[in-house]
Amino acid sequence: MFELKVGICESCQLVQLINEVPPEMMFNSHYPFRTSSSQRMQQHFREMALKITAAESQADSAPFIVEFGCNDGTFLESFARLGFMHLGIDPASNLVSEAVARGVNARTGWFNTETAAEIVESAGPATVIYAANTFSHIPDLASVFRGVDLLLAEDGRFIFEDPYLGDIVTKCAFDQIYDEHIYYFSATSIDLVARKFGLKLIDVEHLGTHGGQLRYTVGRLHQTPSRSVVDVIENERQSGLHSVERLKAFAQTVEFRRVELPKVLRELATAGKTVAGYAATAKSATVLNYCGIDRNLLPVIYDTTPEKQGQLTPGTGIPIKAFPQRSEEFPDVYLLFAWNHEEEIITRESAFRAQGGTWLKFVPDITLS
Ligand code: TMP
C-alpha cells in the first residue's frame, strides 16, 4: 500500500508525492496505456512533430530527435517517415515493439544519466529531447537533468509536456494526483530546478491537452527566454500558486468533492437510474478510492483498452468491460472519468445523448448534463 500524500518543497517550489511507488512496478512489459488510443492525441503529436520539423529544417546542424517515454511511437513515427535521425526509449517493452512495428527506431530502457551518456557516445548530441507525460513520472529528476545536460546539443532544446499545477488547482482536478504522477510542475519550479543543472526555462506554452498542461522548453544558460516565461512565472507569483494557503484551499475543495460525488451517485440510484463509468483511467483509481465509490454505487466501468477489459479496478474491485455496442445496453448516466478527452468522447458518443443519456462530470465542478 502506498499513501497518496502531496507536499511542496519550500526551496524549489516543486509540488510532489511524498511516497514514491517504484517505477518498475508501474512501467513494465504490461503497461496498458497507448498514446494512439486517443484520436485527438494522435493529431496533437502529429502537429508537434510538424512544428519541430519546420524548426529543425532551418537549423545548421543535422537534426537528431530523442524521445523518452516514446510509448507506441505515435510521435516519432512522423520523423521516421521523413528519414530524420531519431531514437525512442521506453521501459514498456510491449509498446516499444509496437513502435518498432511502425518503423520507429526505439529501444526498451529508462532515460537517465547513464543511458544519455551511451546515446551521445554512439549517436552524437540530440538537437531535440522530447518527453510527453513522462518527465513528471520519473522520481529521479536529477538523473534526467544530468542526462539532458550530457546529451543536448549546445543550442538544443529539451521539450516536455506535463499536467500543469495551475490547472490542477484552479479546476480542482484532484484526480491528476495518482501513483504515476510524482511531480505537479509549474514554470516557477521547472526554472528553479533546471538552473541547478546549468539549464533554464526558455519557453513555455499552455496546452489544452489532458485537462491543461504546460509545454516547457528548457535550454542552456546562454539561450534567451521568451516573453511567455516571464509572464507565466509572474502570473504564478501573483496568484500565489505555490503558497501554502492556496494549496490548503485546494485541499478543502477536494474534501468537498469527496462528499458530494458519492452523494450524487446515491441520489441517482434512489431515482432508479443506471450509472456506468466511462474509461478506466489511471485517474479514476484516485477518485474511486478517495471518494469510497465501490461496485454498489458504480457496477461497471467501460474502457477501450483490451488489456483492461476483464480486470477489476484497483482497491475498489469494479469490473472493467468493453463498451456496449447496442444502444439498449447504454446506461442512463455515464460518469466521465476520461474528462481530459471530453470533446472527443462527447462528439463520438452523440447517440448516447440523443437517446436521453446524461453525462456526470466532476471537473471543474460536479455537473449532470
Ligand atoms: P488516462 O486518462 O489514464 O490517460 O487513460 C485513458 C483511458 O481511457 C485509456 O484506458 C483508454 C480509455 N479511453 C476510452 O475508453 N475511450 C476513449 O474514447 C478514450 C479517449 C480513452
Residues whose N, C-alpha, C, O or C-beta is under 5 A from the ligand:
A	BS01	TMP	S37 S38 A279 A280 T281 A282 K283 Y302 D303 T304 T305 A338 H341 I345
